[in-house]
């Protein structure tokens, strides 16, 4: 959606396909990073964006065996809004769509599900999509695959996926929010159990971390045992775990870290999770996807306006720009998963918080380092795409 907005802003005809009839579903990612606030500010949309209900987090912390630790301080970041925002992704997508539709050459097609690539003489010419009216064919000089970690676009294009082993999965579910609950979303570590809770105003979106492949073992133990485990890690949930009445309410988020060897073919570019699936650690997947979109627009808008062919050597410039920060972030996520998360899941007795956590909690100045890595990231992008005429 961001890529579509930016290309339309430059005066390029854009069609964005969305396979559902609306955006209202649990995309899981709710974080608006400081670098994203900065991008929206550079687009002149920040005042409107801040009118959407959202939770603001200026400092990030965690409960570790009932002790609160301060881990990151975003308030010093050199951006328009030095904080993390928590907003349902359907609100974010709707906002971007509304702003993009001010440009007459932006077109959003709902209930249009990508079906296949159109190839002629070994060159990609467009796509086929299924709609309620039947199959349609869209010709385009550039196809952008932004369809997530299980991307149909990259599969149809035959792009090679390289996967990194991940030791964890996440169980995703909702519990009601009540008066007296904490005022901020938190990570909770408690004697071998880990859970993240995101505040969505009237309910908690919960992510319970498990070792990869343990779901069936947990199911065999039963919902009552699972509920007891939840109250051990977050005691104030004791009076509402009964809300989980069926395993259908609990969804498995299979954590994957992977990347494409090549993000592109002639006429096609993959970005976001379609090019590099991220771990949920740090909530940086959305941030990196948006940075990809901005980089792609910055690099490609002039060649598109000039009618230049979207050959692989040109599209490779986007991968060259974004691959280093993406791969380095993934390596940091792997180290945290193996060095902190997996070890915590294996705890059988009381342990001290990891040394790094204790260090960050003790020295406020050090909290600026994780704040910058999480909030801005490595090699942040800025809007370089000029704005052509738009509708009022």
C-alpha positions in Angstrom: 0.0 0.0 0.0 2.9 2.4 0.8 4.6 1.5 -2.5 1.4 2.1 -4.4 0.9 5.5 -2.6 4.4 6.6 -3.4 4.4 5.6 -7.1 1.0 7.3 -7.6 2.4 10.4 -5.8 5.0 10.5 -8.6 2.4 10.4 -11.3 2.7 6.6 -12.2 -0.5 4.6 -12.8 -0.8 2.0 -10.0 -3.2 -0.9 -9.3 -3.0 -2.4 -5.8 -4.7 -5.8 -5.4 -6.2 -7.0 -2.1 -7.7 -10.4 -2.0 -10.2 -9.7 0.8 -13.3 -7.6 0.8 -11.9 -5.4 3.6 -8.8 -5.0 5.8 -10.5 -6.0 9.0 -8.6 -9.1 10.2 -5.8 -9.9 12.6 -2.6 -9.2 10.7 -0.8 -9.6 14.0 1.6 -6.7 13.5 0.4 -3.6 15.2 3.6 -1.5 15.8 4.1 1.9 14.2 7.8 2.6 14.7 9.4 6.0 15.0 10.9 5.7 11.6 7.4 5.1 10.2 6.0 8.2 12.0 8.9 10.0 10.3 7.9 8.8 6.9 4.3 9.8 7.4 5.6 13.2 8.6 7.6 13.6 5.4 4.5 12.9 3.5 2.7 15.7 5.3 0.1 13.3 6.9 1.3 13.1 10.5 -1.4 15.3 12.0 -4.2 13.3 10.4 -2.5 10.0 11.3 -2.3 10.9 15.0 -6.1 11.4 15.1 -6.5 7.6 14.7 -6.8 5.9 18.2 -3.4 4.4 19.2 -1.3 3.6 22.2 1.9 5.5 22.6 5.0 3.9 24.1 8.1 6.0 24.8 9.9 3.5 26.9 9.9 -0.3 26.5 10.2 -2.6 29.4 9.5 -6.2 30.5 8.4 -8.0 33.6 11.0 -10.6 34.6 10.0 -12.9 37.4 7.7 -10.1 38.8 10.4 -7.5 38.6 10.0 -4.6 36.0 13.1 -3.9 33.9 13.5 -0.8 31.6 15.1 -1.8 28.3 14.7 1.0 25.7 14.0 4.7 25.7 12.6 6.1 22.4 12.2 9.7 23.7 15.6 10.8 22.5 15.3 9.7 18.8 15.7 12.4 16.2 12.3 11.9 14.5 9.0 13.7 14.3 7.4 11.5 16.9 9.9 9.7 19.2 7.7 6.8 20.3 6.3 3.5 19.2 2.6 3.5 18.4 0.3 0.5 18.7 -2.5 0.5 16.1 -4.5 -2.3 14.5 -3.0 -2.8 11.1 -6.4 -2.6 9.5 -6.6 1.1 10.6 -3.1 1.7 9.2 -4.0 0.2 5.8 -7.2 2.1 5.6 -5.4 5.3 6.3 -2.8 4.7 3.6 -5.6 3.7 1.1 -7.6 6.8 1.9 -4.5 9.0 1.3 -3.5 7.2 -1.8 -6.9 7.6 -3.4 -6.4 11.3 -3.5 -4.2 10.6 -6.5 -6.2 10.0 -9.7 -3.8 7.4 -11.0 -4.1 5.2 -7.8 -6.5 2.3 -8.1 -7.3 -0.2 -5.3 -9.1 -3.4 -6.3 -10.6 -5.4 -3.4 -11.5 -9.1 -3.7 -8.8 -9.4 -6.3 -6.7 -12.5 -5.6 -3.4 -13.0 -7.4 -3.6 -16.2 -9.5 -0.6 -16.3 -11.8 2.1 -14.3 -13.7 1.7 -13.5 -17.4 4.9 -14.4 -19.3 5.6 -13.8 -22.9 8.8 -14.8 -24.7 10.5 -15.4 -21.3 9.6 -11.9 -20.0 7.0 -11.0 -17.4 4.2 -8.8 -18.7 1.7 -8.8 -16.0 -0.5 -10.9 -13.7 -3.8 -12.8 -13.6 -6.2 -12.4 -10.7 -9.5 -13.9 -9.6 -12.3 -11.5 -8.8 -16.0 -11.9 -8.1 -16.6 -11.1 -11.8 -14.1 -13.7 -13.0 -10.5 -13.9 -13.9 -8.8 -10.6 -15.1 -5.5 -9.9 -16.7 -3.5 -6.8 -15.9 -0.5 -5.8 -18.0 2.2 -3.8 -16.2 5.9 -3.0 -16.7 6.5 -3.7 -13.0 4.9 -6.3 -10.6 5.6 -5.9 -6.9 5.1 -8.9 -4.8 4.2 -7.8 -1.2 2.0 -10.8 -0.3 3.8 -11.9 2.8 5.9 -14.8 4.0 3.9 -17.4 2.1 4.1 -15.3 -1.1 2.3 -16.8 -4.1 4.1 -14.2 -6.3 7.6 -15.4 -5.4 6.5 -19.0 -5.7 5.1 -18.5 -9.2 8.3 -16.5 -10.1 10.5 -19.4 -9.1 12.6 -17.3 -6.7 14.8 -19.3 -4.4 14.0 -19.0 -0.6 16.8 -19.5 2.0 15.4 -20.4 5.4 17.1 -20.0 8.8 16.2 -22.4 11.6 14.0 -20.9 14.3 13.5 -22.5 17.7 10.2 -20.9 18.7 6.6 -20.4 17.7 3.9 -18.1 19.1 0.3 -18.9 20.2 -1.9 -15.9 19.4 -5.2 -15.2 21.3 -7.3 -12.5 22.9 -8.4 -11.9 26.5 -10.6 -9.2 27.8 -9.1 -6.0 29.3 -10.4 -4.9 32.7 -10.1 -1.9 35.0 -7.0 -2.1 37.1 -4.9 -3.8 34.4 -1.5 -2.3 33.5 -1.6 0.8 31.3 1.1 -0.4 28.9 1.8 -3.3 26.7 4.6 -5.5 28.1 6.7 -8.6 27.7 6.5 -11.0 30.6 9.2 -13.5 31.5 8.4 -15.9 34.3 10.4 -19.1 35.2 10.6 -20.5 31.7 7.5 -18.9 30.3 7.3 -15.9 28.0 4.3 -13.9 26.9 3.8 -10.5 25.1 0.6 -8.5 25.6 -0.6 -5.8 23.3 -3.2 -3.3 24.5 -6.0 -3.0 21.9 -8.2 -0.7 24.1 -10.9 -3.2 25.0 -8.9 -6.4 24.9 -5.4 -7.8 25.2 -3.8 -9.4 22.1 -1.6 -12.0 23.7 1.4 -13.9 22.2 2.5 -16.9 24.2 6.0 -18.2 23.2 6.5 -21.9 22.9 9.3 -24.1 21.6 8.8 -25.0 17.9 6.7 -28.0 17.5 5.3 -28.1 21.0 1.7 -27.1 20.2 0.4 -30.7 20.0 2.0 -31.6 23.4 0.4 -28.5 24.9 -3.0 -29.5 23.4 -2.8 -33.0 24.9 -2.2 -31.4 28.4 -5.5 -29.5 27.9 -6.9 -26.0 28.0 -7.0 -26.0 31.8 -3.3 -26.6 32.1 -2.6 -24.0 29.4 -4.7 -21.5 31.3 -2.8 -22.2 34.5 0.5 -21.6 32.7 -0.9 -18.2 31.5 -1.7 -17.1 35.1 1.8 -18.2 36.3 3.4 -15.8 33.8 0.8 -13.0 34.1 -1.1 -13.4 37.5 -3.7 -10.7 36.8 -5.2 -12.9 34.1 -6.4 -15.5 36.6 -10.0 -14.2 36.5 -10.3 -14.4 32.7 -8.4 -17.4 31.3 -11.8 -19.2 31.3 -12.6 -17.0 28.2 -10.5 -19.5 26.2 -13.1 -22.2 25.7 -11.7 -23.9 22.6 -8.4 -24.4 20.8 -10.0 -22.6 17.8 -9.6 -19.4 19.7 -5.8 -19.9 19.8 -3.9 -19.5 16.6 -0.4 -20.8 15.9 2.0 -18.2 14.5 4.7 -20.3 13.0 7.8 -18.2 13.3 9.9 -18.1 10.2 13.1 -16.3 9.3 14.0 -16.5 5.6 15.2 -14.4 2.6 15.2 -14.6 -1.1 18.5 -15.2 -2.8 17.3 -12.8 -5.5 14.5 -10.4 -4.8 13.7 -9.9 -8.5 13.3 -11.1 -12.0 12.9 -8.9 -15.0 9.6 -7.0 -14.5 9.1 -8.3 -10.9 10.3 -7.2 -7.4 9.5 -8.7 -4.0 9.5 -6.6 -0.9 8.6 -7.0 2.8 8.0 -10.5 4.1 7.8 -11.8 0.5 11.5 -11.0 0.2 12.5 -11.6 3.9 10.3 -13.0 6.6 11.2 -11.6 10.0 10.9 -13.0 13.5 8.3 -11.1 15.7 11.2 -10.1 18.0 11.2 -6.3 18.2 8.1 -6.0 16.0 10.3 -4.7 13.2 8.8 -6.6 10.2 6.3 -3.8 9.3 9.1 -1.2 9.7 11.4 -3.1 7.3 8.6 -3.7 4.8 7.8 0.0 4.7 11.5 0.9 4.3 11.6 -1.5 1.3 8.6 0.2 -0.2 10.2 3.7 0.1 13.5 2.5 -1.3 11.8 0.9 -4.2 9.8 4.0 -5.0 12.9 6.3 -4.6 15.0 4.1 -7.0 12.4 3.2 -9.6 10.0 6.1 -10.0 12.2 8.0 -12.6 12.9 4.9 -14.8 9.2 4.1 -14.7 8.3 7.7 -15.8 10.9 7.5 -18.5 9.5 4.2 -19.8 12.7 2.3 -19.2 12.5 -1.5 -19.0 12.4 -2.9 -15.5 15.3 -5.3 -16.1 16.9 -7.3 -13.3 20.0 -5.1 -13.1 17.8 -2.1 -12.3 15.6 -3.9 -9.8 18.7 -5.3 -8.2 19.5 -1.8 -6.9 16.6 -2.1 -4.5 17.9 -5.4 -3.1 21.4 -3.9 -2.9 20.0 -1.0 -0.9 17.9 -3.0 1.5 19.6 -6.4 1.9 22.3 -5.4 4.3 20.0 -3.8 7.0 17.5 -6.7 6.5 20.1 -9.5 6.9 21.8 -7.8 9.8 18.5 -7.4 11.6 17.7 -11.1 11.0 21.1 -12.1 12.5 20.4 -10.0 15.6 16.9 -11.6 15.9 18.5 -15.1 15.7 21.0 -14.3 18.4 18.3 -13.0 20.7 16.1 -16.0 20.0 18.9 -18.5 20.8 20.7 -16.5 23.5 17.7 -15.2 25.5 14.3 -16.5 24.4 15.2 -20.2 24.0 17.2 -20.2 27.2 14.3 -18.7 29.1 12.0 -21.4 27.8 14.3 -24.1 29.2 14.5 -22.6 32.7 13.4 -25.0 35.5 14.4 -22.8 38.5 14.7 -19.1 39.4 17.3 -17.3 37.3 18.6 -13.8 37.2 17.6 -11.7 34.2 20.1 -11.9 31.3 23.2 -9.7 31.8 22.2 -7.5 28.9 18.8 -6.8 30.4 20.3 -6.0 33.8 22.8 -3.6 32.1 20.1 -1.8 30.2 17.9 -1.5 33.3 20.8 0.0 35.3 22.2 2.5 32.8 19.6 4.8 31.2 22.0 6.1 28.5 22.4 2.5 27.2 18.7 2.2 26.5 19.1 4.6 23.6 20.9 1.8 21.7 18.1 -0.7 21.5 15.7 2.2 21.0 17.6 3.2 17.9 17.9 -0.4 16.6 14.2 -1.1 17.1 12.7 2.4 16.5 14.8 3.5 13.5 16.7 0.5 12.3 19.8 0.2 10.2 19.9 2.4 7.2 16.5 4.2 7.5 14.9 5.5 4.3 13.4 8.9 3.6 10.8 10.1 1.0 12.6 11.2 -2.2 9.6 10.8 -4.5 8.2 14.2 -5.7 4.4 14.9 -5.6 2.5 15.4 -8.8 -1.1 16.9 -8.8 -3.6 15.1 -6.6 -7.3 15.4 -6.2 -8.6 17.5 -3.2 
